[in-house]
Amino acid sequence: MAHKIVEECIACGACASECPVEAISEGDPIYVIDPEKCTDCGSCVAVCPVEAIKAP
């Protein structure tokens, strides 16, 4: 299971630039994680300023 970005996301983009497999993209209104690409590395979790990324 891939990580998931929840509604607390403030769309700052910090997570997208941190993802080594480019699984995160800008959605409307929040960023989204492509579950097919996500490797559950957790890099995005560490940089999210509002803790809006949840582990599976």
Protein Blocks (a to p, Z undefined) as FASTA:
>chain_A
ZZdddfklgolommmmmpmnlpaccddfbdcddfklpgolommmmmmmnlpaccZZ
